[in-house]
Amino acid sequence: MKLCAVSLAVVAAVLPFAAASQVVGVAVDSKVILKDGASAIAPGPHRDSAVFFRFADGALRRFGEVQVPASYLGAPSSVAVSGDGKLALVSSSTRLDPADPGKYADDDRVSVIDLSGKAPKLTQTLALGVSPSSIKLNPAGTMALVPSSPGNSVTVLSVREGKVAVVDTVKMAANMGALAAGFAPDGKHVLVTQADGQRVALYAVENDRLRLPAIREMGAGITPFTPSYCGDSGLAVVANFGVPDSGNGDVDTVSLIDLSGARPRIVDTVSVGSAPEDVACSPDGRYAVAAVQNMSNRPKDHPFYSPDSLVVLLKIEGRRLRRLDQAPFGAWAEGIGFADDSRTLFAQSIVERAMYTFRIEDDRLQRVGAPIVFANGAPVGIGVAGR
């Protein structure tokens, strides 16, 4: 698919802006490229960053960028933005190996970014001592969770007056591999995917801490990747990535979780295509969307190769998932997220170094405008204020 390269400067100049807006953060990895159907390290200088937009009147307006470490490895929820849009956290799981710039080494940094001024400003960098797989803020913006699959743990951060500190590290049972988290809208519960253990665990949150043990551990599908609450409907969804790096072309799934009763459980699972990298539920609880890699990051001579990723649209009806539509976009899908209007969504492509905007109209996906192309790297994580 041929894309029109639109510079961020042009986008910022022509898109409308309103005072009542929602902040969208994007982690940009300058290191990663696709070469012959495999991930590779880009040549030349590498400066990762986080780019921030305001969404208003149906359009995105870029309002700043700050250099911070970022990584495509891990879940695409590597950016978290507070509900008031005044603070962002960005996690980085890998960096270039100082001893061999052609290889990766573990990173352990979380960057704290002040968004309250005219431009984003880096105010703090934390070294966690463990490689983060993703990061998530609670709705109140007072607590963040940093799951670590390599560390088999969840680091708990406190957020007070713009200052972030490590307050606890929760170890998972052996070989669980905590990967990503999703908070309930009231902040009283959180889902944590345990990708290696093939589980999705529900925890209570008390006094900005995880209460152990888990309320329940549920089996959704192969390699549960990212969870997303469906507003206050009592439901959530989880993307099941499938066998990592298998390249077998098998169809993978999204599962629906009923959290409304005394015993939470998986109530439905539907096929969405090969390797759903991310999933997001609309705030009104009516829709879910998956960003599916669709074998677009495989060699062109692979028997199941596709030039495009897919956005797959699901409708939630009677505690069941119904597949409605799909739309192609750039290769090697990463993050996906809904705006507050529950009809606009943003999907990322590593290969095209671009973020696409879609709208749901009459239960169908419509692409809106040209993609936003990032000049210095690939968008590898997305954070929408309050989620």
N, C-alpha and C positions, 0 to 999 in steps of 0.2 A: 504494500500500500504506500503510495507516495504522499508525503506530508508537506504542507506549506510551513516553512520555518517562520515563526512570528517572534520577533525579539521581545523580551520582557519590557523593554523601554517603550515600544510601540503599544503593547497591551496596556501598560500603565497610563499612557497618554490618552487612549481613546475610550476605555471602559468607564461606565458611570460609577459614582461613589455616593454613598449616603452615610449619614452619621450613625444610624442604626445598622450595624454590620456585624458579621461573624468572621472570626479570624480562622484562617486555614494555614497550617504550617507544613512545609515540605522539606524533608531531609534529602540532600543532594550529595551523592557519592561520585567523586571525580575519578575514582580509580577503576571502576568496573566497566568492562566492555564485553561484548559477545564476539568470540573469534572461532569460526568453524564449528559453531554449535556448542561451544563451551565457554564458561566464564573465564576471563583473562584480565590482566592488569594493564591499564592504559599506559602508553609511554608518556614521558614528559613530566612536568611539575604537577603535583596533586594538591588541590586545595578544596576540601569538602566544605559544605556550607549548609545553612538552613535559610530558606526563603519563605517570607510571610506575605499573605494576601488577606484582603478584606473582601468578603462576599456580601454584596448588597444589590438590590434592584436586578437580580438575576445575572450578575456579572462579577468576575474576580478583578480586583485591583491590587497590584503588587505594591507593598509599602516598605519593603526593606529586606536586607540580606545580611547575614553575619557569618563569618568563617568559624565553623566548629567541626569537629570530627564526626563522620557519619559512615555507615556501612550497610551494604545490601544484605549481608549475612544475618540471619535471624528473621523474626517476624516483621512485616512492614509497619507495625505500630511502634516505630522508633522515635516518634514525635508525639508529645502530649501538650495540649494548650488548655489553660485554665478556662473555666466557664465565662469569666469576665474578660477574657482576651488580653490579660495584662502580663501573663507569664507563660513561658514555654520551657519544656525540658526535652533534650535530644540525647539519645543514647548511642554509643558506638561500640560495636562488638569486635571489630578488627581494625588493624592499621597496617601500613607497610612495615615490613621487618627492617629495622635499621641496619641489620647485618647483611640483608639481602633484599633490596627493594623490589625484586621480582617475585617475592613471596609475601604472604600475610602473616602477621603475628596477632595474638590476642590483644584487644584493647579493653579498658575497664572504665572509660570516662563517661560521665553524664554532664552535659553543659546546661547551665541555667541562663535563660535569656529574658531580659526585661523588655516587655512590649508596651509599656505604659507611655513611653515618650513618642517623639515623632518618628524615630527609627529604632529597630531592634538593637539591643545592647547586651553583649555577653557580660554577666556579672559574677559568675562563679563556675568553677570546674571541679567536680568531685571525682576522686579515684576510688572505685568501689572495691578493688581487690579481686573482682570476679568479672568475667565477660558478660555484659548484659545482652539478653536476647530481644528485649523490647522495653517499653516503659508506658505507664498509664497513671494519670492523675484522677483522684476522686472528684465527683461533681463540685464539692465545696472548695477544691483547690488547696486543701490542707494536708494531703497525704498522697504519696505516689508509691507505686509498686514497680519493682524492676525484676522480672523473672530472668533467671539465668539457666539455660539448658546445660551448658558445660559445668556450671557450679551446682546444678541440681538444687537450686535455692530460689527464694524470693527475698530481695532486699527491700526493706520498708524505709521510706524517706518521709521526714516531716517537712512541711513548707510553712514558714511563719514570716510574714512581712517581707517576702521576697527572698528569704534565706532558706537554703535547703540543707538538711543534715541527715545522715544515716542514723536510724534509731533502732533497727532490729534486722536480723537476718534469719529467715525461717528456712530450715532445711527440709527438703522433701524426703519421702521414703526413697530407698535406693532405686536407681535406674528409672526415675520418673521423668526428668528433663523438663522442668517448668519453662514454658516458651512465651506465653502471652496472657494478658489479663483483660477483663472487662468489668467495670463497676455497674451496679444497678443504679438507676436514676436517683434514688434516695441515698446512695452511698453506703447502705447497711449490709450489702452483700457484694461479693466479687466472684467471678468465674476465672479460674486459672487453667489453661490447657497444659497438660502433662504429656508432651508429644511422644517421648520414649516409652512411657507407661501406657499409652493408648487410652488416656482418661481425660475427662473434663471434671474438675473439682469445684464444688461450691463451698465458699467460706463465708462465715459471718465476720463483720468488721465492728470492732468495739474500741472506742477511744483511739481511733486512727491506728489500730493494730489488727492483724489477722488473728482471729480466734481459732485455735486448734482443738481437736482435729477438724477435718473437713466435715461439713454437714452431710455431703454425699459425693462419691466419685462415680461418674457415669461413663459408659462406653458408647461413643458416637460413631466413629469410623476410623479408618487408618490414618494415623498421624494428625490428630486434631491440632489445628494451627492457630487460628484467631477466633475469639468469641466476640459477640456484639449483642447488647441488650436491645430489645425492641420497645423502646419507650417504657411506659408504665403498664404495658399489657400483661405482664407476668410471664413473658416469653423472651427467649434469646435464641440466637443462631450461632453455629460454629462451622467453620470451614475445615473439611477433612482433606488434607493435602495429598494423601496417598503415599506410596513408598517413595521416600526422598531419592531424587536423582536416578530413579530407575529408567526413565526414558522409554517405558514400555507402551505408552499411549493408552493405558487403561483409563476408564472413566471413573472419576472421583466424585465426592459428594458434599452436600451441605445438610446439616441436621438442625432440627428445631427442638428446643428444650423448653419444657413446661416447668416453670419455677413457682407456680401459684399455689400449689398444695403443700402438704406437710412432707411429702416425699418427692422431690424434683426428679424428673426423668426425661429421657429422649422420647419424643412422641412421633417424630416423622423424619425421614431422610430421603433426599432426592438427588439424582445424578445431575451434575452440572458440566462435566467435561474433565479433561486431564489437568490436574494440579491447580486447584483453586488456591491462589496465593493469599487472598484476603476476602473477607466478607463484611458487609455492613448492613445494619437494619435501619429502616427509616424511623425517625423519632415518633411518628404517629403509630408505629407498629403494624403498618399495612403491607410494607414491602421489604424484601431483602435483595441485595445484589452481591454477586461474586465476581471477583477479578480472576479469570481463569487463564493460565498460561497457554493451554491448548497446543502444546508441543511446538510453540513458536520459538523456543530457545534451543532447538535441536538442529543438527546438521540438515542441510537442504535435501540430502539424499536419504534421510531417514524415512522409512515407509509411512510414518504417521505425521510427518512434518506439516506444519501449517504456517503461513506467513503472518498470521494475526493472532493476538490474544482475543478473548471474548469477555464482554460484560454479559452476565446472565441475570435476568430479572425474574424474581420469584414473588408470588403473592401469598400472604398469610391469611388463610380463611378457615375458621372452625378448628384452630389448632392443627392445621395441615399446611404443607407447602405445595403450591401449584406453580409449575414453570410457565411463564408467560411469553418471554421473548429473549433474544440474544442479539448483540451487536458487536461487530469486529472493531478492534482498535490496535494500537501499535504492539509490536512483539515484546515478549517477556514481561508479562503483567507483574505489577507489584501491589501498591496499596490502592484502596478504594474507600471513599467516605461520602456520607450524606450531609447536605446542608440542612439547616433547621426547617426549611420549607417542606422537607420529606419528598420532594420531587426532583431536586437537582443533586447530581452526584459527580464525583471527580475520580478518574481512574488513571493510573500511572503506567508508563512503559519505559523499561530500561533501554532497550535498543534504540528507540526513537528519541530518547532523552526528553520525553514530553509528558504533559498531563492533559487529559481530555475531559471535557465537560459534556454530560448527558442530562436530558430531562425525561421524566416519565410523563407521557401524554396518552390518555385513553389506554392505559395498561401496555403501552409500547415504549421502547427506548428511542429517543431522538437525539442525535449528536448536535451540540450547540457550538457554532463558530469553529475557528481553527484551534488546534492544540497549542498550549503554551510550551515553548521549547526552552530548555535550560542550557545555556551556553557552556557552563563549566563542568557539567556532569549529568548523571542520571538521577531522576527522582526515585527514591527507594523507601520512603516512609511518608506517611501522611497523618496529621493530627488535626481534628476539627474541634474547635472550642467547645468544651463541656462534655466531650465524649472520648 
